[in-house]
């Protein structure tokens, strides 16, 4: 493929410079190109090249010149192509490309990782009514809270468990993410209050971190800086957002979703509110302002995958009925509960879910059941997140416990869960405890 000589000369100069600008990264790049690590490096490097801003002709030529997964860099068939593109011999060329395109050695996490198996989690959850009691049974006692909001759940959990863990000379690791910008004028009461933040950061036995203005599906920068653990004992999400998780994009077309949002929410447009972007929604004769991402649809599959790959145990609390049935449609093996372009509603969920709907609807407040006792669980889940090569393993849930209600005695809860008590028009929410496990593929 012809590459413009001026573009190529400029690119070669940048690649050569990359070698000398970061001596530590250059030294660390050695293991990236050896035979053992090359398959993973290749995947990351191709992604980095294809999403870069270098000219398209250079992108395509580079990807074609990279050695395949099964070849070590000592037996590169495309030596001449790499040398032509970079001006460097093959091994040095690949190392320089890794540095230039930001592919780095994966750092070891400073946070301890849970070694507990899904079998052990399964037994403990069956034995303990309160899933958060797992913190007192297994190491490390670590929690990741997605969409942490006003941090009310964080404070309640820390108040309940930090003293117990301190008596065992064990810290409680608690990391919280929320997409709201701390200084935003949007988002109503869901911002983290400075006094609550101060109290959490001041607890001696609590290793607390809060990351505001943080998309839960864009965690790479936090990982690279060791600010997040790769995996936690428990991952939680309280009141999964609607419409974000109320519709599954893999079964609902963009046109169907757009029409449903217009029908239920009203016309919307992106505007400026002071110095920040906002979503203006015209609903029931009123003009309302929300964060600009309010109508971004990610769906249950994205949330379930994120939680399953981040936690040994997954907890979803205060799940409203709309989000609950959409999540449930992904947890059940029978594909008939995932009808194409059918918006789930109070009118059609009895027909879609059949006997499972009637049994779950009969659960009293505080009642619980295993989903597998009602219907077979889904055997494997499709990946919808664009994750690094080492996080693409198939997964499933070996156990799903469903409970009816927002609040349970002895358990911490978010302020959103507590608001359900005063919502006379809302149906009681749901509480789900899920035990993930990897699926062995051929």
N, C-alpha and C positions, 0 to 999 in steps of 0.2 A: 504494500500500500504506500502511495507517495505521501511523504510528509514534507511540508513547506520548509525549505532550508533555514529560513530566518527563525521560524518557530522552533525548529529542532535545535538550532544553535543556542537559543535562549533557554530552552528546556535543559539541555546538557549542562549549561553553566549553573543553573539552579540545582541540579542533581549533584554536581561536583561540590558546590558550596555546602549542601546539606551534610556532607561527610564531616566537615570541619567545624560546623557551628555548634554541635552538641557532642562533645567527646564521650560523655557518659552514655548517651543514647547509642552512639556508634559502637561502643564496646558491648553494650547489652544486646545489640542487634545480631550478634554472632549466632545465638541459639535459635533465632527466628528462622534462619535459612538452613538449619541442619535437617537431615532426613526425618527425624522424629517429629519435629514441629512444623515442617514445611506445609503439610496439608491444611492445618489451621491458619497458618500465615497466608497461604495462597488465597483462601476464602476472604480473609479480611483485606488483603491487598487489592484484590479485584474489586471488592465493594468500594474501597477508598478511591481507586482510580476512576471507576465509573461515575461516582458522585462528585468528582473534583471539577475544577474550572479550567483544566488544561485543554488545549484544542482537541476536538473530537478525533482527528486523524492520529494524533499522538496517543490518545486513550486506546483506540482500537489496536494500534500497533503494539503498545505495551502489553495489553491483555494477550494478544496472540504470541508474543515473545516469551511470556512466563512459562516456566517448566510445569508439566502436569504434576498432580499430587504424588504419584508413585515414583517420581524421579528425585534423587538427591541433587543438590546443587553442584556436586562434583561430576555429574553426567548430564549436563544440559545440552540438549540437541539444538537449542536456539541461541547458542553463544554469539554468533555473528549479529543476529538481530538485536540482542540486548546491548552489545558493545556499540553498535551503530546508534542506538537510541540514547544511550547514557554516556558513552565514552569510557566506560569502565569494564574491567573483566567481570565475568558472570556473578561470582559470589559477592564482590563489592558492589556490583550494580544492584543486586537484589536488596542488600543491606541499605544502600543509599535510598532506594525507592521506598523502603519501609519507613525510613526517617522522614523523607520528603512528604509522603502521603499520610503520616501520622500513625502508622502501625507500630505499636510499641509492645515490649515485653509485658505480659500481664502481671501486675504487681500482686504480691501476696497481701491478703486483707489483714488489717490490724485487729479486726473484730473476730472473736471466736465463732466457729460455725457449729451448728448442731450435728451430732453424729448419730442421733437416734433414728431408728428404722420406722417405716410405716407400720410394721407389725406391732412394735412397741406402742406407738401413738394410738393405734387402733384399740389395743387392750386398755390403755390408760383412759381413753375417752369413754369407753364403755363402763369403766369403773367409777369415773368422776362425773357428777352431774354438771359441774362447772368446768368448761374447757380451759379457763385461765389458770386453774389449779395445776396445769401442766408446768407452769413456771416454777413451782416448788419441787417438781419431781425430776426435771431434766436440765442438763446444761447445754448451752448457756441459757440463762433466763433472758431471752431477747425477743423484742416485739417491733414490728414495722407496722405503722398505722397509715393507711392510704386515705387521703382526703380528710386530714385530721381536724379541719375546721377550727373551732374555738378552743380546742385542746381539753375539753371537759372530760372526755374519756381518758385521756392521758393522765390527768390529775387524779381521777378516781382510781384507776388501776395502780398508779404509783402509791397512793395512800393505802390501798389494800395490801399490796404485795411487797413493796420496798422494805417495810419493817420485818416481815417474815424472812425475806432473803438476807437482810442484814444479820439476823440472828444465826443464819447459816454461813455467815462471812462470804456471801455471794452478792455481786452487784446485779442490778436490774438495768439491762440495756434497752433503751426506748428511743426509737427513731420515728419521726413524724414527717409526712409530706403533705403539702397542700398547694393547690394551683393558684389560690388567691395571692396577689401581691400584698405584702403586709401594709404598704402605704396606700393601697387602692381605696377609692371612695365607693366602689361597687362591692357587692357581696353581702350587704346587710350585716346581720349579727354573727356571721360565721368566721370573723377574723379572730386570730389569736390575741387575747388581751395581754398587754405588757406585764401586768402584775402576775398573771398565771404563768407566763413564760419565765418570769424571774423566780417564782416559787419552784417550778420544775427544775430549772437550772441550778438552784441552790440546794437541792436535796443531796446529802452527802453520799448516799448509796445508790444514786440514780445517774447512770451515764446517758444523759438526755441530749438529743439533737433535734432541732426543728428546721426544716427547709421550706420556706415559703416561696411563692412564685415558681413552683416546681411541678412540671408535668410528670405524672407517675409513669408515663410511657417514654420518658426521655431521661434515663438515669445514668447514662454513660459518664458524663462529667463528674458526678458524685462518686462513682465507682473508681474512676481513675485517680481521684484525690483521696481515696481511702475513707470517704465520709459515710459510705454505706457498707454494710456487710453483704456478701454475696447471697447469704441465706440466713433466715431467722427461725427461731423456734416457732413463733406464731406471727402470721400476717393477718391484719384485720382491716375491714372496711365497713364503716357505719353509714347507713342510709345511702347506698350507692346512688349516684346522682341520676336524676331524670331530667331531660331525655337521654343523657349520655349513655346510660346502660339499660335503657328501657326498650331498645330496638336492636336487633342483631343484623348488621350489614351483610353477613354472608347469606341470609335468607330473604332480606328485604332489599329491593332494588333502590338505587338513588332516587328515581322518580317517585317511587312509593313513599320513601322517607320524606322527601321534600313536600309532597302533597299532605302527608299526615301532620307534619310540623305546621304547615299553613292552616290546616283545618283546626288543629287543637290549640296552637299557640298564637297564630296570627301572622301577619306579614312582618318581616324583620329586615334590618339592614345594619351594616357596620357604620358607626359614627365616631366622632370624637367627643369625649366628655372631659372638659378641662385639658389636661396634658396626657390623658390616657385614652386608649381605644375602648369602645363599648359596643354592645349589641342593643339596638333599639328595637323593641317589639311592640307592635300595635295590637292590643288584646282587649276585647270587650269595651271598646271606646276609650281606652287609656293607652298612654305611651309609657312603656316601662324600659328601664335600662338595666342591663346585665353585663357581666364580664364578656369579652368578645368571643370566648370559646364556649359559651353556655349551650349552644345548639350543636356542638361537635358530637357526632355519634360514634362511639367506639364499640359498644355492644358487650354482652356478657362473655363471649369467648375471649376477648382481649383481657378482661378483668380476671377471669378464671385462670388463664395462662400465666399472667403476671403473678398472681397469688400462688399458684401451684409451683412455679419455679423459684419463688422467693421464700416459701415457708414450709416447715415440716407439718404445720397445721394451719388451716385457713378458716377464719371466722368472719361471717357476714351478719351484721346486726341491724335491726330496724329497717328491714327491707320492705318497701311498700309493695302492694299487690301487683302493680304493673311490672315493676322490675323483677319481682319474684317469679312470675309465670314465664317471663322471657328467659331468666336464668334456668328455670326448671326445664324448659324445652331443650336446653343444651346438655343437661345432666342425664337425660333419659336416653336409652339405647334406641327405642322405636323412632324411626325417622318421620313417622306421621305426625309427631308433635312439633315438627319444624316445617310447617307448610310454607310454600313459596309465596311471598308477597301478600300474606294475610296478617294484618295487624291484630295482635291478640287483644281481646277486650272482655269485659265482664259477660258479654252476650255469647261469645263463641268459645271461651276457654272450657266450659263444661263438655262441649262436643269434642274439642281438640284433645283434651287429656282424659276424657272418659272416667273410668272408675277411680283413677288416681286423683282426679279433681275432687270427686265426691268424698273420698276418704280423707284427703287433706283438709277440705272445707269443714269436715266434722270434728277436726281437732279442737278441743277447748283451749282457752287461753291458759298458757303454761304447759299444755300437752306437747308430746314429742313422738316422733317415730323415725325409723330408718327408712330412707327412700327405697333401699333395695328390698324391703319387705313388701313394697307396693308394686314395684316394677323394676326390670333389670336396668342397672346403671350402664351408662355409655362406656364402651370398652376402650376407646382411644379418642383423643381430641385432636382436631386439626390445629396447626400452629398458624396464628394470624399476626403475630408480632415479628418484626424484622430483627431477630436477635443474633448475637455472635454465634459462631459455629459451635462453641462449647455449651450453648444453651438451647440447642434445637432438638433435644431428646423428646420423644413422644411421652405423653403423660396421661393419667386417668385419675379418678378418685375411687379409692377402695371402700370408702365409707362416707355417706352423706347423712347427717342427722338434721332433721327439720323440727323446729319448735315454733309454736305460735305465740306471739307476744313481743312487746318491746322491752320489758323489764323483767328481770328474774332475780330472786332473792340471793344476796351474797355476790352478785356479779357487778362489775363496773359497767357503765353504759354512757353513751354520749348524750349531750343535751338534746339532740335531735330525737333520740329514742324517747326521752322523757316528755317531749312535746306531744307525742302520740296520745298520751293520756287525756289531753285537753282537746283533741281533734275529734269531735263527735261524728263528723261526716266521713272520716277516714276508717276503712276497715282495719282490723288489727294487723300489724306487720308480722314479719317472719324473721326467724333467727336460724342461720345455717352454719353447721360445723362440718368441714370437709377435710378428709385425710388424703392427700395426694400421694401418688407413687409413680415412678417411671415405668414405661411400657417397654419390654424387651422386643426389639424388632429384628427380623431376620437379616 
